[in-house]
C-alpha cells in the first residue's frame, strides 16, 4: 500500500478537515461526513500515488489537491442537490436547552429539596425534556453533555436515600 | 495517468451554453439535478464500483460536469435512502476503498426511472419534431 510522507499527510488531512468542518456546519450527520471524507481520501491517494512503491511527496499531494474542488464547493453542492440536513441552529438551541435544563434543574433541585419533600414532579419532567433535547442534538458537544447529565440525574433519582 | 484524466475532465466541465458557463445557467442546474440520481444508479447497474471510478465515468460525459462534491454527497444520500449499499475493501494504492452497489430497492428505482426516462424523452422528441414542422 502506498504511504504519504509526513508533511504530505498533514496537508491532506488539513484539506479533509476543512471539508468535514463545512459538512458539519451544513448539518450533515457524522456517518455521511465520514463516508464523504473516506471517498475523498481514496481519490487523492489514487491521483497522488502514481508509483505506489514510494511515499507521495508534499508536491504530489499539492498537485492532487489542485485538481480537487475547494472545500466550499461541498456547501454549494448540498444546496444544488437540496440535501435535507438538520438545521444547525436548531440543533444548537436544543443542545443548550438540554444543558441548561439539566444544570438548572440540578441546582434548583437541591435548593427545593432542602425545603420540600418530596421534590415536585416538575423536576423529573425537566430532566426528561433535557434528556430528549440532548439526544436530539447528540452531534453537538453541549447536547451530549446535557443528555448525559440528565440521564445521570434520572438514574440517580431512583437511588435517592429515603 | 489518473492525474491526466482528472485535468481533462476538469477542462471538459468548463462548457458554455448560450454564451454563459453551463454552471451559471439556472435551468441547466435544474435539469441536471433531476438526472444525477438516475445516472449514479445507472453506472452501478453493471456492478459495484468505488466513488472515484463512478466520478471518472460520469464526468467524462459532455454537459454533466460532475464533480466530487456532487457525486460523493449523492452517494452518501442514496446509501442512507437504502438505494445503495457500501462495503469496504483493501486497496493496493492507499486506504480501504468503499465499494457501492445497488440494493433491491435501488434496482427497482433504476427500472422505474429508466422506463420514465424513455417515455419522457419520446414525448419531448415528439414535441420538438412537431415544433420543427411548423
Interface residues (C-beta under 8 A of the other chain):
Chain A: X1 X2 X28 X31 X32 X35 X36 X38 X39 X40 X41 X42 X43 X45 X46 X47 X49 X50 X52 X63 X64 X67 X68 X69 X73 X74 X76 X77 X78 X80 X81 X82 X83
Chain B: X1 X2 X3 X6 X7 X10 X29 X33 X36 X50 X51 X52 X55 X67 X68 X69 X70 X72 X73 X74 X75 X76 X77 X79 X80 X86 X90 X91 X92 X93 X94 X95 X96 X97 X98
